[in-house]
Amino acid sequence: MLVHGPSQVQALLDTDALTEALASAMADLSAGRASAPDRIAALVPSEKGSWLPCPAMSLRQGCS
C-alpha cells in the first residue's frame, strides 16, 4: 500500500478541479441527482484511528 503525506497529497491534487467537482457533486446531491448513504466508520484501535469510507453515486457522471 502506498501512503502519501499531506505535502505529497497537496502536490498531486489539482485543487481548482477538485473544488469544481465537489461543487457539482453537492449540487447533484441537493437536486436529488445523486445518492450518498449515511456516514459509516470502522474503528482501528491498533492504529489509533478509524476508516471512513465515503461511497456515493451521481447520475450526471454516467453511473446508473
C-alpha positions in Angstrom: 0.0 0.0 0.0 1.2 3.5 -0.9 0.7 6.1 1.8 1.1 9.8 1.0 1.8 12.6 3.5 0.0 15.9 3.4 2.6 17.7 1.3 2.6 14.9 -1.3 -1.2 15.0 -1.5 -1.2 18.7 -2.0 1.4 18.4 -4.8 -0.7 15.7 -6.5 -4.1 17.4 -6.3 -5.5 20.0 -8.7 -7.4 22.0 -6.1 -9.3 24.0 -8.7 -10.6 20.9 -10.4 -11.4 19.3 -7.1 -13.4 22.4 -6.0 -15.3 22.3 -9.2 -16.0 18.6 -8.9 -17.2 19.0 -5.3 -19.4 21.9 -6.2 -21.0 19.9 -9.0 -21.4 16.8 -6.7 -23.0 18.9 -3.9 -25.4 20.5 -6.5 -26.4 17.0 -7.7 -27.0 15.8 -4.2 -29.1 18.8 -3.4 -31.2 18.3 -6.6 -31.7 14.6 -6.0 -29.5 13.5 -8.9 -27.0 11.8 -6.6 -27.1 9.3 -3.7 -24.8 9.3 -0.7 -25.6 7.0 2.3 -25.2 8.0 5.9 -21.6 8.2 7.0 -20.1 4.9 8.3 -16.9 4.3 10.2 -14.8 1.4 11.4 -12.5 1.9 14.4 -9.0 0.7 14.0 -7.7 0.6 17.6 -4.3 -0.9 16.7 -3.6 2.3 14.7 -5.4 4.7 17.0 -7.6 5.7 14.1 -10.6 5.0 12.0 -11.6 4.1 8.5 -14.2 6.4 7.0 -15.3 5.2 3.5 -17.5 7.7 1.5 -19.5 5.8 -1.1 -21.6 7.9 -3.4 -23.2 7.8 -6.9 -24.0 10.6 -9.3 -26.3 10.2 -12.3 -24.6 13.0 -14.1 -21.3 11.0 -14.0 -22.9 8.3 -16.2 -23.5 5.9 -13.4 -26.9 4.2 -13.2 
